[in-house]
């Protein structure tokens, strides 16, 4: 599953969403409508502050896409 989100200049996360399988070109991912996707989006929204990106010595907002693997037992 892939998540996209924005990390702002202070390291806060916003605009978190699970991406569809087609949008990331992967056939082995869970869709954005699944319970697991909902829980992962909520977990990232509640996460502590991230280290913001830097460009030319200044902190900047930066969009990120992260692949998340889920292993069920």
C-alpha positions in Angstrom: 0.0 0.0 0.0 1.2 3.5 -0.7 0.4 6.6 1.3 0.9 10.2 0.2 1.1 13.2 2.5 2.6 16.6 2.9 5.2 17.5 5.5 5.2 21.2 6.2 8.0 23.6 7.3 7.5 22.7 11.0 7.3 19.0 10.4 3.6 18.5 10.7 1.9 16.0 8.5 -1.3 16.9 6.5 -3.2 15.8 3.4 -2.7 12.1 4.2 -4.3 9.7 1.8 -4.0 6.1 0.7 -3.3 5.7 -3.0 -5.1 3.4 -5.3 -3.1 0.5 -6.9 -3.5 2.0 -10.4 -2.0 5.3 -9.3 1.2 3.7 -8.2 1.4 1.1 -10.9 1.3 -1.9 -8.5 -0.9 -5.0 -8.7 -0.1 -6.2 -5.2 -1.4 -3.5 -3.0 -4.5 -2.9 -0.9 -7.1 -0.4 -2.1 -7.6 3.0 -0.4 -11.0 1.9 0.8 -9.9 -1.0 3.0 -9.9 -1.0 6.8 -6.1 -1.3 6.8 -5.7 1.8 4.6 -8.0 3.8 7.0 -6.0 2.7 10.0 -2.6 3.6 8.3 -3.9 7.0 7.3 -5.0 7.7 10.9 -1.7 6.5 12.3 0.3 8.8 10.0 -2.1 11.7 10.9 -1.3 11.1 14.6 2.4 10.6 14.1 4.9 12.9 15.8 6.5 15.7 13.9 8.7 14.7 11.0 12.0 16.3 10.0 11.1 18.8 7.3 12.8 19.0 3.9 15.5 21.6 3.4 16.2 23.5 0.2 19.0 26.1 -0.1 19.3 26.1 3.7 15.6 26.8 4.4 12.9 24.4 5.6 10.2 23.8 3.0 6.9 21.9 2.7 7.4 18.7 0.8 5.0 16.0 -0.5 6.0 12.4 0.2 4.9 9.1 -1.0 5.7 6.1 1.2 5.3 2.4 0.5 3.9 0.6 3.6 4.0 -3.2 3.8 1.4 -5.0 5.9 2.1 -8.5 7.2 -0.9 -10.5 8.5 -0.4 -13.4 10.8 
